Amino acid sequence: MVRGRRAAPAPAVRRPWWAGPAESLALLTAVRVPAAASARGVLPWAPLTGLLLGLAAAGTAWLAARYATPQVGAVLGVAVLAALTRGLHLDGLADTADGLGPLRGRERALAVMRQGDVGPFGVVTLVLVLLLQVACLAALLDRDGGWPALVTAVVTARLAMARTGLAGVPVAEGSSLGRAVAGTVSRGWLAGALLLCLAAAAGAGAVTTSPWAATAVAVGLVCSELLYRRAVGRLGGVNGDVMGAMGEVAATAALLTAVVLTG
């Protein structure tokens, strides 16, 4: 009798260095990249994706403010950011507002968030947030501090989203994205990204000769953390909509803080 040999374990497939950034660009932007094999790199590389998005939006805003008006620059900067992200995070903000706003149970709130339409809470929240972003950015562009603040706000937003990838973060029922990115961000990686963001923000603040940047990052992250805790308490965890909403809240809070501190 010949004994069968135990099959050798399949060799681990080594991911190329560009896989993580490509996965982040594929999901978080409208940039066409090769199909992502997984979602492992989406949240760890989100701050880098935010830096690229912020530079594109800030460059547009700065040029428009220089050759037209700060108000035009602010509208175009926010519009470019929305176009480059396919409006996904704004849609997440509206859906999260619909889910968390009215007094309804957890299952009903999640069902409402999964629907394709936007309710009154979502519409009001979306309009007010966009108006606040444009107003803050216009004021900052008028003070020659618009482009550094916009880049800082966009990166801060992606830091807030990356936070949802830490181990132990609960996932809302039915969220395939939440399950896919759960535990993909280590605390050390997130801390390193935060330190790099703060260092870059300090340099951006030096451009405008006002120490607003580090405070803007901190306030943005605190506000997104408050939304996170509210979502976990109400929905039982996070999903893609909550991630997008956390990003928009963080960016808006950072812009508002920059306006207040440079006024």
N, C-alpha and C positions, 0 to 999 in steps of 0.2 A: 504494500500500500504506500503510495507516494503522498506525502503530506504537502498540502498547498502552502506556498509561501505567503507570508503576510505582505499585503501591498504596501509599498513605501509611501510615506506621506508626500503629498504634492508639495513641491517647492514653493516657498512664499514668493508671491509676485511683488517685485520691487516697483514702487510707484515712482515715476519720474518727478523731478523737482518741481516741474511746472503743473503737476496735476492739481494740487490744492488751489493755487491762484486761478487756474482755468475753471475749476468747479465753482469758485466764488463768483467769477465774472459771468458764468453761464446762468446762474440762478438770480444774482442780485442786479444784473444790468441787462440792457438790450443789446450788448455787444455779441456778435456772432462768434462763438468759439466751438471747437469740437465737442461733441456730446460728452457730458460728464459721466464717468463710470459710477460715481457714487456722490454722496453729499458730505463726505468727510472733511473736505477743505472749505466748505461754504462759510462757516462761521469763524474758523481760525484765521482765515485770510480776509475777512470782511473789512477790517480797518484799512488794509492796503487798497482794497477795492474802493473804499470810501475816499481815500486820498486821491485816486485817479478821477473819481466822479467830482470831488470837490474842486480840483484844479480846473477841470473842464467847465464847470458851472461858474467858478469864480473868474476865469478868464473872459467868459462871455459877459458877465455882469460888469467887469471892469471896463471892457472895451465900449459897451453900450453906455455906461455912465460917463465915459470920457467924451464920446462923440454925440451923445444925445442928452439924457438927464439921468440922475440917480434913480428916479422912479422907474424909468424904462429899463435901466440896468438891473434893478431888483426883480422886476417881473420876468425878464428874459433869463436871469440866473436861476430863479426858481423853476421856470418852465423847462429849461435845459435839463435840470436835475430830474424833474418829473419824467421827461421824455427818455432820458438815459436809463431810468429805472423802470420804465413801462408803467409808471404810476402804481407799482405793486405795494409800496409802503403806505402811500396815501389811501389806497383801497383797504389795506389792513387797518389803518387808523379809523376809517369810517365804519368798517365792520366791527371793530372792537368797541367803538362808542355805542353802536347799536346793541351789542351784547351786554355791555356793562351798564348802560344807562338806565333803561326801564327796570322796574322791580319785577323780575321774573326768575324762575328756577334755573338751575345749572343746565339741565338738558335742553330747556327751551332756549336759553341764551346761546348755547352752542349751535343749535339748529338755526337760529336767526343768523348767526355769523357765517354759516355755510351757504346761505341763500345768495343768489346772484345780485339781488337788488339792494339798494341802500335806503334805510329808513330815515325819519326826521332827525333823530339824534346824530346819525352819521353825517347827514348833510350839513347840519349846523356846525358840528365839530370840524369838519373838513374845511368849510368856508372860513371859519374864524381862525383856524390854524394857518391857512394859506395867507389870509390877510395880515396876520401877525408876522409871519415870516417875511413877506414883501415889505411891510412897513419898517421892520427892524433893519432889513438889508438896505433899504433905501437910505435910512438915516446913517448907517455905517458907511455907505458909499459916499455920501455927502461929506463925511469926515475923513475920507481916504483910508478907512479901515475896513471896507467891505469885503475885499477879497480874502484877507487873512482870516477874518471872522467866519466867512462862509466855509472855507476849507476846514477850519477847526470844528465848526458845527457838524459838517458832514462826516468827518472822521469820528467825532464823539458819538454820533448816531450809530455808526457801525460797531463801535466799542460796546454800546449798550446792547446791541443785538447779539454780539459775540458772547455776552454774559449768559445768555440763555443756553449755551452749549456746555456749560459746566456740569460736572457729574453731580447727580442728586437733584437737578432741576426737574420738577414734575411736568409731565406732558399731558395736555388736555386730551380727553377722550376723542378718538377718531382722527387725530392729527398725524398724518403720515410723515409730514416734514419734521414735526417735533420729534418723532421716534427716530428719524434718519439722522438727525444732528445731535441727539442726546449724547452727552459725554464726549463730544469731539474736541472740546476746548479744555486744556489743562489750566489750573490756576496759575502756574508759572508762566505759561504762554500769554495768558490774559494780562498778568501783571507786567510782563515785558512790553506788551503792546501799549498798555496804559502809560508806562514810563516814557516810551518813545513818543507817544502822543503829547504828553506834558512837555517834553523837551522841545518838540516841534512847535507846540503852542506858545512856549516861552519865546522862541525866536519870532513867531508871527506877531506876538504882542510887542516885541521890541521894534518892529517895523512901524507901529503906530504910537510908539513911545508911551504906552499905557499898559500897566500890568493886569490886563483883563483876562488873558487867555486861559491861564490855569484855573481861575475861578469859574470861567464859563464852562470848561470841561467838567469841573466838579459839580456844578449846579445841574448841568444837563444829565449827568449820570445819576444824580440823586433823584431827579424828577422821573427818569425812566425806571428807577428802582421802585419808586412809589407805585407806578402803574403796574409793574411786574407783581408786586405783592397783592395789589387789588385783583389782578387777573387770576393769580393762583388761588386766592380766597374765594373768588366768585365762580371761576370756571374749573378749578381743580388742577390747573396747569397752564402751560403756554402752548400756542400753536403758531402757524405762520402769520396770522393776522396780528397777534399780540407782539410778535417780533417786529413787524413793520411799524406798529403803533409806538412801540418803545423807541424806535429810531426817530420817528417824526417828533415825538415829545422831547427827546434829548436834543435834537437839532434846534427846535424852536426855543427851548429854555436857554440853550447856549447863546443863540443870537440875541435874545432879550437881555441876558446878563451882560453881553458885550456892549449893547446900547446903553444900558444903565451905567456901566462903569466908565464909558468913554464920553458920557454926556457932560 
